[in-house]
Amino acid sequence: MNSREKVVVRVWLNDYPVVPLFLTETKELARRFGEAHPEYEIEVRGCDFLELPRRVAEAARRGDPPAIVQNFYTSTQLARDILGADGGPLFTPVGRAVAGREWILGEPVVLDDLVPAARDYYTIDGELAAMPPLTSTTLLYANTTLLRAAGVTEVPRTWHEVEAAAKAVAALRGGPEHAITWPNHGWIFQQAVAQQGGLLADHGNGRSGRAETVDLASDEMLAFAEWWARLHREGHYLYTGVRAAGTDTYRAWEENYAAFAGQRTALVLSTSVEAERMVGAGREGGFTVVASPMPCNGEVPYAGNLIGGDSLWLSGGLDDATQDGALAFLQFMVHPANAAERHRTSGFIPITRASADLLEEEGWFDANPHHRVALDQLAAGDGSPAARGALLGDFVGIQDVMTAAMHDVLAHGAEPAARLTRATAEAQALLDDYNAHCLGTAPGPRGPNRFRVG
C-alpha cells in the first residue's frame, strides 16, 4: 500500500515554546502507530498555542478542520462553542464516538481507566468530551532545611499552619525575608475556591447548563484573598509584582521559581509538573525539597483540587475510517507504557490508573516520592462541581480580571471585598458578551468572539 492510499488523520497540537516535548513525543507515537497500522498516517502539526483555537475555528468555517485538536483546559467551553461549517458544534464527544466499544482497530479502549479527576473535568452532560493526555495540579514545595532550622518539623497543610510556619521563618536569624510565594495567576484562585467547595459560576459551575453568572466575590474567594492579603501585609508572602497574564504569564511563574530556588522563600506553590525541577533546585542549592499537597482552609471541609493541562478533541462529521483511526490513536497515546513514559519525561501525571500501577511496580514512586503527591491530591477530591472545576466562556479574560483585582490588593492596598465585587461586574460583562455571540444574540456571526489561551 503506498502513502496515497493511506487514511490520513490530521492532528493539530499546541506548540508550547517552554514545553516542546509533547509535540515531539506525539510525532514519535504517530510514527509508531503508523508502523502498527500501515493503512493509516497520523499527520501531526504544531501550531502556536496562542493561535491554535482561532485557526481551528477558521478551518472549521472552511469545512476543513483537523480530525484531532489539542485544547488547554481553560478552553473547554470555547471548544464546545466552536462551530463547524454546518452550523453545529465542531467537536463530537469522544465517549459518544467510542460508543461502548472495548477495542478500536485492535487498540484497547481506556476511557474508563482515566484518572478520575481528569475524566471528571472533561465529562460534560454525562459524556466524556475529550481525551486528557496532559494533566497536572497545584502543589506546595517546601525547603525543609530552612523549615527545620526555624523549628518547623512538618510541612504545613492548612492556611493556619502556613501562617505559623511563616512566623517561625521570619524569626530565623539569617533566614529569608519572606516565607512563601506563588504567582498571581487565575489557576491559584480556582484551586483555593474549589478546595473550600465554592463555585465560580452558576448552573453547577457551568456543568448543568451554560454558565450565565460568575461570582468573584463569593465567601470562598474572599476567604482566600483576605488570607493572601494578610500574609502579604505581614511580610510573609513575596509578591514579585508581575501578574501571570498575557505575555507576562511565563515570567511570573519563573520569578516565583527563582525566588524559591534562590532560598529567598522557604515555600512556593507551583504546578506538579515542576516537581522534578523543584527537587533538583534543592540538590543544586544544597537544601532538601519536599513536595506536599496545596494547603487548604482548615476551617471548612475539603472538597478537592483541580486539574490543569490539555485535552484532545475529536472533530465531528469524519468518515468511519478516519474517525476510527483518530480514536485508536487516542487510545494508543495513553497506553500504559506510553503514558508512563510521558510522565517520566514531562512531569505530567500518569493519566491512567494502569500507567500509575506500572510505575508503582517499577519502583518509580518509591524512588521519586515527589511525583506521587499530585496523584494522591487529585484522588482526595469529592467529585463535586466545585472539585471538578468551572466551565466558562472567555475564561482567560475572567482570570485576568481576577489577577488585576489581586494586584490592586497586593500592590496598592485595595480592600479585597470591594475590589473583588468590582471585579465580578467586570467578569460578568465579559461572560455576557461571550455568551451573546455564541447564542447569536449579538451582532455578527454566531460563535465565539474571543479565543485567548492561558
C-alpha positions as CSV (number, residue, x, y, z in Angstrom):
1,M,0.0,0.0,0.0
2,N,1.5,3.3,-1.0
3,S,1.2,6.5,1.1
4,R,-1.5,7.9,-1.2
5,E,-3.8,5.1,-0.3
6,K,-3.5,5.6,3.4
7,V,-6.1,7.1,5.6
8,V,-4.7,10.4,6.8
9,V,-5.6,11.6,10.3
10,R,-4.7,15.2,10.8
11,V,-3.7,16.2,14.4
12,W,-3.2,19.8,15.4
13,L,-1.3,20.3,18.6
14,N,-0.3,23.3,20.8
15,D,3.3,24.3,20.2
16,Y,4.5,25.5,23.6
17,P,7.9,27.1,23.5
18,V,8.6,26.1,27.0
19,V,7.1,22.6,26.8
20,P,8.3,21.2,23.4
21,L,8.3,17.5,24.4
22,F,4.6,16.8,23.9
23,L,4.8,17.7,20.3
24,T,8.0,15.7,19.6
25,E,6.8,12.8,21.6
26,T,3.5,12.7,19.8
27,K,5.2,12.7,16.5
28,E,7.2,9.7,17.6
29,L,4.0,8.0,18.8
30,A,2.4,8.8,15.4
31,R,5.2,7.1,13.7
32,R,4.9,4.0,15.8
33,F,1.2,3.9,15.4
34,G,1.7,4.0,11.6
35,E,4.0,1.0,11.9
36,A,1.4,-0.9,13.8
37,H,-1.4,0.3,11.4
38,P,0.2,0.7,8.0
39,E,-3.2,1.7,6.5
40,Y,-3.0,4.9,8.5
41,E,-0.9,8.0,8.5
42,I,-1.1,10.3,11.6
43,E,-0.1,13.7,10.4
44,V,0.9,15.8,13.4
45,R,1.2,19.6,13.1
46,G,2.3,22.0,15.8
47,C,0.7,25.5,16.0
48,D,1.4,28.4,18.2
49,F,-0.7,27.6,21.3
50,L,-1.9,31.2,21.5
51,E,-3.3,31.0,17.9
52,L,-4.5,27.4,17.7
53,P,-8.2,27.9,18.7
54,R,-8.7,30.7,16.3
55,R,-7.0,28.8,13.5
56,V,-9.2,25.8,14.2
57,A,-12.3,27.9,14.1
58,E,-11.2,29.3,10.7
59,A,-10.5,25.9,9.3
60,A,-13.9,24.7,10.6
61,R,-15.7,27.6,8.8
62,R,-13.9,26.5,5.6
63,G,-15.1,22.9,6.2
64,D,-11.6,21.6,6.5
65,P,-10.8,21.1,10.2
66,P,-8.3,18.6,11.5
67,A,-9.5,15.3,13.0
68,I,-7.9,15.9,16.4
69,V,-7.3,19.2,18.2
70,Q,-5.5,19.9,21.4
71,N,-7.1,22.5,23.7
72,F,-5.9,24.0,27.0
73,Y,-8.2,23.2,29.9
74,T,-9.5,26.7,30.2
75,S,-10.5,26.5,26.6
76,T,-13.0,23.7,27.3
77,Q,-16.1,25.9,26.9
78,L,-14.6,27.5,23.9
79,A,-14.0,24.1,22.3
80,R,-17.7,23.3,22.9
81,D,-18.8,26.5,21.2
82,I,-16.6,26.4,18.0
83,L,-19.0,25.7,15.1
84,G,-18.5,23.5,12.1
85,A,-19.4,24.6,8.5
86,D,-22.9,23.2,9.0
87,G,-23.5,25.5,12.0
88,G,-23.4,22.7,14.6
89,P,-20.7,22.0,17.2
90,L,-17.4,21.2,15.5
91,F,-16.4,18.6,18.1
92,T,-18.2,15.4,18.9
93,P,-17.7,13.8,22.4
94,V,-15.0,11.2,22.4
95,G,-17.1,8.9,24.6
96,R,-20.0,9.1,22.2
97,A,-17.8,8.2,19.2
98,V,-16.3,5.2,21.1
99,A,-19.9,4.1,21.5
100,G,-19.2,1.5,24.2
101,R,-16.5,-0.4,22.2
102,E,-13.8,-2.1,24.1
103,W,-11.3,-2.3,21.1
104,I,-10.8,0.0,18.1
105,L,-8.5,-1.2,15.4
106,G,-7.0,-3.6,17.9
107,E,-6.2,-0.9,20.4
108,P,-7.9,-1.3,23.8
109,V,-10.2,1.5,24.9
110,V,-9.0,3.0,28.1
111,L,-11.6,5.7,28.8
112,D,-12.8,4.0,32.0
113,D,-9.2,3.8,33.3
114,L,-8.5,7.5,33.1
115,V,-7.6,9.2,36.4
116,P,-11.0,10.1,37.8
117,A,-10.2,13.8,38.4
118,A,-9.1,14.2,34.7
119,R,-12.0,12.2,33.4
120,D,-14.5,14.1,35.5
121,Y,-13.2,17.5,34.3
122,Y,-13.9,16.6,30.7
123,T,-17.2,14.8,31.4
124,I,-20.0,17.1,30.3
125,D,-23.7,16.2,30.2
126,G,-22.7,12.6,31.1
127,E,-20.3,12.1,28.2
128,L,-16.5,12.3,28.0
129,A,-16.0,15.3,25.7
130,A,-12.2,14.9,25.2
131,M,-9.2,12.8,26.0
132,P,-6.8,14.3,28.5
133,P,-3.2,13.3,27.9
134,L,-1.6,16.0,30.0
135,T,-2.9,16.7,33.5
136,S,-1.4,18.5,36.5
137,T,-2.4,20.1,39.7
138,T,-1.0,22.7,42.2
139,L,1.4,21.6,44.9
140,L,3.3,23.1,47.7
141,Y,7.1,22.8,47.6
142,A,8.9,23.2,50.9
143,N,12.6,23.9,51.7
144,T,12.6,21.6,54.7
145,T,16.2,22.6,55.5
146,L,15.1,26.1,56.2
147,L,11.9,24.9,57.9
148,R,13.8,22.7,60.3
149,A,16.2,25.4,61.1
150,A,13.2,27.6,62.0
151,G,11.9,24.8,64.2
152,V,9.1,23.7,61.8
153,T,9.1,19.9,61.7
154,E,6.1,19.3,59.4
155,V,5.3,20.8,56.1
156,P,2.1,23.0,56.5
157,R,-1.2,21.5,55.3
158,T,-3.6,24.3,56.2
159,W,-3.6,28.1,55.9
160,H,-3.2,28.4,59.6
161,E,-0.2,26.1,59.5
162,V,1.3,28.2,56.7
163,E,1.0,31.3,58.9
164,A,2.6,29.6,61.8
165,A,5.5,28.4,59.7
166,A,5.9,31.8,58.2
167,K,6.2,33.4,61.6
168,A,8.8,30.9,62.5
169,V,10.8,31.6,59.3
170,A,10.5,35.3,60.0
171,A,12.2,34.8,63.4
172,L,15.0,32.7,61.9
173,R,18.3,34.6,62.1
174,G,19.8,34.9,58.6
175,G,16.7,33.4,57.1
176,P,14.8,34.6,54.0
177,E,12.9,37.9,54.1
178,H,9.7,36.1,53.0
179,A,8.3,32.7,53.8
180,I,6.2,31.8,50.8
181,T,5.4,32.9,47.2
182,W,3.1,31.9,44.4
183,P,2.2,33.5,41.1
184,N,-0.8,35.9,40.8
185,H,-2.5,33.6,38.4
186,G,-6.1,32.5,37.9
187,W,-5.3,28.8,38.4
188,I,-4.4,29.5,42.0
189,F,-7.7,31.3,42.7
190,Q,-9.6,28.4,41.1
191,Q,-7.8,25.9,43.3
192,A,-8.4,27.8,46.5
193,V,-12.1,28.2,45.8
194,A,-12.5,24.6,44.8
195,Q,-10.8,23.3,47.9
196,Q,-13.4,25.1,50.0
197,G,-16.3,23.7,48.0
198,G,-17.0,27.1,46.3
199,L,-18.2,27.7,42.8
200,L,-17.1,30.3,40.3
201,A,-20.3,30.2,38.2
202,D,-24.0,29.3,38.3
203,H,-25.5,26.1,36.9
204,G,-23.2,24.0,38.9
205,N,-20.0,25.7,37.8
206,G,-21.3,25.6,34.2
207,R,-21.8,21.8,34.3
208,S,-25.6,21.5,34.5
209,G,-26.0,24.2,31.9
210,R,-24.1,27.1,30.2
211,A,-22.6,29.4,32.9
212,E,-24.5,32.7,32.8
213,T,-23.4,34.3,36.1
214,V,-19.9,34.5,37.5
215,D,-19.0,35.3,41.2
216,L,-15.5,36.5,42.1
217,A,-16.6,37.8,45.5
218,S,-18.0,34.6,47.0
219,D,-17.3,33.7,50.6
220,E,-14.7,31.2,49.4
221,M,-12.9,33.7,47.1
222,L,-12.9,36.4,49.8
223,A,-11.6,34.0,52.4
224,F,-8.6,33.2,50.2
225,A,-8.0,36.8,49.1
226,E,-8.1,38.1,52.6
227,W,-5.7,35.4,53.9
228,W,-3.4,36.1,51.0
229,A,-3.5,39.8,51.6
230,R,-2.8,39.3,55.3
231,L,0.2,37.2,54.5
232,H,1.5,39.9,52.3
233,R,0.7,42.7,54.7
234,E,2.6,40.9,57.4
235,G,5.6,40.4,55.2
236,H,5.3,36.7,54.8
237,Y,4.2,36.5,51.2
238,L,6.6,37.6,48.4
239,Y,4.8,39.3,45.5
240,T,7.1,39.9,42.6
241,G,4.7,42.5,41.2
242,V,4.3,40.5,38.0
243,R,0.7,39.4,37.1
244,A,0.6,36.0,35.4
245,A,-1.4,37.3,32.5
246,G,-0.8,37.6,28.8
247,T,2.8,37.7,27.8
248,D,3.9,38.0,31.4
249,T,2.5,34.6,32.4
250,Y,5.6,32.6,31.9
251,R,7.7,35.4,33.6
252,A,5.5,35.4,36.7
253,W,5.9,31.6,37.2
254,E,9.7,31.8,36.5
255,E,10.2,34.6,39.0
256,N,8.5,32.6,41.7
257,Y,10.6,29.5,40.9
258,A,13.8,31.7,41.0
259,A,12.8,33.0,44.5
260,F,12.4,29.5,45.8
261,A,15.5,28.1,44.1
262,G,17.5,31.1,45.5
263,Q,16.2,30.4,49.0
264,R,14.5,33.8,49.2
265,T,11.4,31.9,50.3
266,A,11.0,28.6,52.2
267,L,7.8,27.7,50.5
268,V,6.3,28.0,47.0
269,L,3.1,27.0,45.3
270,S,3.5,25.8,41.7
271,T,2.4,23.2,39.2
272,S,3.0,19.5,39.9
273,V,4.8,19.5,36.5
274,E,7.6,21.3,38.3
275,A,8.2,18.6,40.9
276,E,11.5,17.3,39.4
277,R,12.7,20.8,38.8
278,M,12.0,22.0,42.3
279,V,13.7,18.9,43.9
280,G,16.6,19.5,41.5
281,A,16.9,23.1,42.6
282,G,17.3,21.8,46.2
283,R,20.0,19.3,45.2
284,E,21.9,22.0,43.3
285,G,21.5,24.5,46.1
286,G,22.3,22.2,49.0
287,F,18.9,22.0,50.6
288,T,16.1,19.4,50.8
289,V,12.8,19.9,49.0
290,V,9.6,18.1,49.8
291,A,6.5,18.1,47.6
292,S,3.2,18.3,49.5
293,P,-0.4,19.0,48.9
294,M,-1.6,22.6,48.4
295,P,-2.5,24.0,51.8
296,C,-6.2,24.4,52.3
297,N,-8.6,26.4,54.5
298,G,-8.7,24.2,57.6
299,E,-11.9,25.9,58.8
300,V,-14.1,24.3,56.2
301,P,-14.5,20.8,54.7
302,Y,-12.1,20.0,51.9
303,A,-13.7,19.4,48.5
304,G,-10.7,18.8,46.3
305,N,-8.1,20.3,44.0
306,L,-8.5,20.9,40.3
307,I,-6.6,19.7,37.3
308,G,-4.7,21.8,34.7
309,G,-3.3,20.7,31.4
310,D,-4.6,19.9,28.0
311,S,-7.1,17.6,26.2
312,L,-7.6,16.2,22.7
313,W,-10.9,16.8,20.9
314,L,-12.4,14.8,18.1
315,S,-14.0,16.6,15.1
316,G,-17.4,15.5,14.2
317,G,-18.5,14.5,10.7
318,L,-15.5,12.3,9.9
319,D,-15.9,9.3,7.8
320,D,-15.8,6.0,9.7
321,A,-12.3,5.1,8.7
322,T,-10.8,8.4,9.7
323,Q,-12.8,8.5,13.0
324,D,-11.7,5.0,13.9
325,G,-8.1,5.9,13.1
326,A,-8.3,9.0,15.3
327,L,-10.0,7.2,18.2
328,A,-7.5,4.3,18.0
329,F,-4.6,6.8,18.0
330,L,-6.0,8.5,21.1
331,Q,-6.1,5.1,22.9
332,F,-2.6,4.3,21.7
333,M,-1.3,7.6,23.1
334,V,-2.4,6.7,26.7
335,H,-1.5,3.0,26.5
336,P,0.1,2.3,30.0
337,A,3.7,2.1,28.7
338,N,3.2,5.3,26.7
339,A,1.5,7.2,29.5
340,A,4.1,6.1,32.0
341,E,6.9,7.3,29.7
342,R,5.3,10.6,29.2
343,H,5.1,11.1,32.9
344,R,8.7,10.3,33.3
345,T,9.8,12.8,30.6
346,S,7.3,15.6,31.2
347,G,6.2,15.5,34.9
348,F,2.5,15.4,34.0
349,I,0.7,12.8,36.0
350,P,0.3,9.3,34.6
351,I,-3.1,9.7,33.1
352,T,-4.4,6.2,33.6
353,R,-4.5,4.0,36.6
354,A,-2.8,1.3,34.7
355,S,0.1,3.6,33.9
356,A,0.4,4.6,37.5
357,D,0.3,0.9,38.6
358,L,3.1,0.2,36.1
359,L,5.2,3.0,37.6
360,E,4.5,1.7,41.1
361,E,5.6,-1.8,40.1
362,E,8.8,-0.4,38.7
363,G,9.6,1.3,42.0
364,W,9.4,4.8,40.3
365,F,7.3,6.4,43.1
366,D,9.4,4.9,45.9
367,A,12.5,6.4,44.3
368,N,10.7,9.7,43.4
369,P,8.0,10.3,46.1
370,H,7.6,13.9,44.8
371,H,5.9,12.5,41.8
372,R,3.3,10.6,43.8
373,V,1.8,13.7,45.6
374,A,-0.2,15.0,42.6
375,L,-2.0,11.7,42.1
376,D,-2.8,11.4,45.8
377,Q,-4.1,15.0,45.9
378,L,-6.4,14.6,42.9
379,A,-7.6,11.3,44.3
380,A,-8.7,13.0,47.5
381,G,-11.4,15.1,45.7
382,D,-15.1,14.5,46.4
383,G,-16.2,14.7,42.7
384,S,-18.5,17.7,43.4
385,P,-19.0,20.5,40.8
386,A,-16.5,22.5,42.9
387,A,-13.8,19.9,42.8
388,R,-14.4,19.2,39.1
389,G,-13.8,22.9,38.2
390,A,-15.7,25.5,36.2
391,L,-16.6,25.7,32.6
392,L,-16.6,29.3,31.5
393,G,-16.7,31.3,28.3
394,D,-13.8,33.8,28.0
395,F,-12.2,32.0,30.9
396,V,-8.9,33.7,30.3
397,G,-10.4,37.1,30.3
398,I,-12.1,36.4,33.6
399,Q,-8.8,35.1,35.0
400,D,-7.2,38.4,34.0
401,V,-9.9,40.2,35.9
402,M,-9.0,38.2,39.0
403,T,-5.3,38.9,38.8
404,A,-5.8,42.6,38.1
405,A,-8.0,42.8,41.2
406,M,-5.5,40.9,43.4
407,H,-2.7,43.1,42.0
408,D,-4.5,46.1,43.3
409,V,-4.9,44.5,46.7
410,L,-1.3,43.5,47.0
411,A,0.4,46.4,45.3
412,H,-1.9,49.3,46.1
413,G,-3.7,48.2,49.3
414,A,-7.2,47.9,47.8
415,E,-9.7,46.3,50.2
416,P,-10.4,42.7,48.9
417,A,-14.2,42.6,49.2
418,A,-14.7,45.9,47.4
419,R,-12.2,45.2,44.7
420,L,-13.5,41.7,44.0
421,T,-17.0,42.9,43.9
422,R,-16.0,45.3,41.2
423,A,-14.1,42.5,39.5
424,T,-17.3,40.4,39.5
425,A,-19.0,43.1,37.5
426,E,-16.1,43.3,35.0
427,A,-16.1,39.5,34.7
428,Q,-19.8,39.4,34.2
429,A,-19.7,41.8,31.3
430,L,-17.1,39.6,29.6
431,L,-19.2,36.5,30.1
432,D,-22.4,38.2,28.9
433,D,-20.6,39.4,25.8
434,Y,-19.1,35.9,25.1
435,N,-22.5,34.2,25.6
436,A,-24.3,36.7,23.4
437,H,-22.0,35.9,20.5
438,C,-22.3,32.2,21.0
439,L,-26.0,32.3,21.3
440,G,-26.4,34.5,18.3
441,T,-27.9,37.5,20.1
442,A,-25.0,39.8,19.4
443,P,-24.3,41.4,16.1
444,G,-22.1,39.4,13.7
445,P,-21.8,35.7,13.0
446,R,-22.8,33.2,15.7
447,G,-19.9,31.7,17.6
448,P,-17.0,32.6,20.0
449,N,-15.6,36.1,19.6
450,R,-12.6,35.6,21.9
451,F,-10.0,32.9,21.5
452,R,-7.4,33.7,24.2
453,V,-5.5,30.9,25.8
454,G,-3.9,30.8,29.3
